[in-house]
Amino acid sequence: MRFGAAKDLITPDRKTFMGGYASFFNNPFVGIHDDLFVRALLMDDGKAPLLFISVDLLFHDFKLTRKVQEYAKSRYELSADHLFLAYSHTHGGPAVEGYDDVSQHSPEYEEFLLSRIFSCIDRVMVNCFEGSLEYGSVSGDWNINRRLFVDGAVENMPNPQGLKDDRLHVLRVNDQSGKARVILFNYACHPVTVRDTPYLSGDFPGRVCHLLEAEYFGAMGIFFQGSGGNSRPKVTTKGGEFITCTYDEVDEMAAAITLGIKRLCRTSGALVPVQLDLAALQFAVKLELDPFPKPRVAEAASDANGFPGLRQVAARVLHNYEDMKAQISLPGGMARLSESLYIAYMGGEPCYEVKLKLEQLFPGVTLLFFGYADSTAYIPDDSIIAEGGYEADGSALEYGLKGSIKQGTDEVMAQAYKQAFEELRLAGEA
């Protein structure tokens, strides 16, 4: 089995507007707290190499992934189905195309970003080595559900009894001497620890990567965000509300996560060998929308008390309302690492209930879940749609959608992912 690893700096070299919460205020960043990176991991079983790319940004639209897939196809003959790109979802990154308003993102940064991703792919291809792969997981109480019923309505508040994904998955790549060369970790939790603080930062995922790389000299840490749509860092809760933390508190959270990973790696038998048998398939899931009444959009576009960034998005939806489809196309995919180890891949901000229902479709299989493959929207399951709240309805206009996602997502998702899984399973038996 062969592997490759590389990372490249993507911190802006010019002032840009901030993404995330800070984009609501139309303000540029004022400084760089810690750098942002693109990281790439290549797995090759001699038959069908897979390339996983993680980017320290809030989001981008899927057009960027298509450009990257086209580059890898033309230069290295890598199938588009076999390249998976996702975002850490740090709220400490710059504004980018596909999510932030057109007046906020920088064409110069977009060109710089694309060139750095291409460079990272080139370098992963020249940094390949024979090695082995191990898998394990650890449970950690670092996140909290953020959907709380208050007076019959769902509010964005800490809910200690709410569902959340406590499982942190680890894939460790070793060279032939047994030395760790890559530690991939997959966890579901919004990187919003410092909220709209106007400094560039990779938030807790970036810091965990730093700490892992310091612990395992010569190794690369790489993070893939899970089904974190309805969870936030537990450290941000205080007095029944969410607060803005300091970077010291980010460091404490990251140190706790890193300690959990290190203990896992040091525990005899906790990591099990994985014999690669690679295959992958990507697809699009069509989800129907329930259109907002046009007056609601017009009200948001003219709300003097609203955030400037949100007014701009609503105004764009209002202008294009008649031509917009009441449907979205959600990127999806599955990758088989071995007979019993798979990765489900999804765009938008999937909620934990979405992952739970997909896991139940594949008994006996360990399923890692890589969300945030693009900026589609929050992805709720049918139960969340019925309950309402920010993930179901309140955020849709912020994403520039004509309406919120309709009931029926559970069945549509099940059909798409079951079909992909069956195709990959049969390919493995051939």
Secondary structure by P-SEA (a helix, b strand, c coil): cbbbbbccccccccbbbbccccccccccccccccccbbbbbbbbcccbbbbbbbbccccccaaaaaaaaaaaaaacccccccbbbbbcccccccccccccccccccaaaaaaaaaaaaaaaaaaaaaccccccccbbbbbccbbbcccccccccccccccccccccbbbbbbbbcccccccbbbbbbbcccccccccccccccaaaaaaaaaaaacccbbbbbbbcccccccccccccccbbbbbcaaaaaaaaaaaaaaaaaaaaccccbbbbcccccbbbbbbbbbbccccaaaaaaaaacccccaaaaaaaaaaaaaccccccbbbbbbccccccccbbbbbbcccccaaaaaaaaaaccccbbbbbcccccccccccaaaaaaccccccccccccccccccccaaaaaaaaaaaaaaaaaaaaaac
